Amino acid sequence: MADEPSLGELGRLIQLMRGDIRDDMAQINSRLDKVVSVERYDPEQAGLRKDIADLTKTVEGLAAQRERDADRVTQTRRWIVASVVIPLVGIVIPLIAMLRGAGT
């Protein structure tokens, strides 16, 4: 019988357990105040998925535009080479031939 708690000790233990439970419930309630409801979460997630899909399409469109611009720059460079360098070579080669012919 000496190992058994008295009624006073049991009362104190019960009061301590009630206090612990109250603290635990307060912590749970404070966390629940920060939780987003499913009714709000689902539409927000759907909106985010739509925004991401729209941004993906925009980025793909910009990548395609960048490729077209790069092709346009390449074509412009080719045109410049064809319109400037080739006629210049066409003038320089006969000039060199003429100077060699005049020197002999």
Secondary structure, 3 states (H helix, E strand, C coil): CCCCCCHHHHHHHHHHHHHHHHHHHHHHHHHHCCCCCHHHHHHHHHHHHHHHHHHHHHHHHHHHHHHHHHHHHHHHHHHHHHHHHHHHHHHHHHHHHHHHHHHC
